[in-house]
Amino acid sequence: MNATELKNIQAPIKEKYREQPDSAIITLKASGKIGEGISCKVETGKKIIEAGLHPATGGTGMLACSGDMLLEALVACAGVTLQAVATAIGIEIKSGIVNAEGDLDFKGTLGVSKESPVGFKSIRLNFNLETNANEEQIASLKKLTERYCVVYQTIANGIAVDTTYTTAN
């Protein structure tokens, strides 16, 4: 896809959102079924992924780790966003690898230490690109990718999460 094709696809969508701002608000959904043992089967739209405890918390390593899935979502979103931005501003990406890694202190997750945070302490996102873009173009690509990547922005800025529980007897 080139910049013109991308703009042609997105132009009517952008115009609709300008004219009908509420139409741009979309609710994405995920669903999981509590599984056997300590697991949760998550429907991704393409297949079902069964998540469980990380080995650092007593898991076997045979099930997906939700922390890994968060990093995978970041990599996917950042990679797609980078390609869209590069296409839109005319930067050729011949190939590339996107890596994310994050540091966790499992003492917090396991309740061993109340001083240890629960969740990632830090996340590093790395792009290794084969491109002929100059430093100024790479700086622009970085700025715009970070600005428009949904998962990056959600992690970097945080949001309120409303939790409810319903029960059946």
Secondary structure, 3 states (H helix, E strand, C coil): CCHHHHHHHHHHHHHHHHHCHHHHCCCCCCEEEECCCCEEEEECCCCEEEEECCHHHCCCCCCECHHHHHHHHHHHHHHHHHHHHHHHHCCCEEEEEEEEEEEECHHHHCCCCCCCCCCEEEEEEEEEEEECCCHHHHHHHHHHHHHHCHHHHHHHHCCCCCCCCCCCC
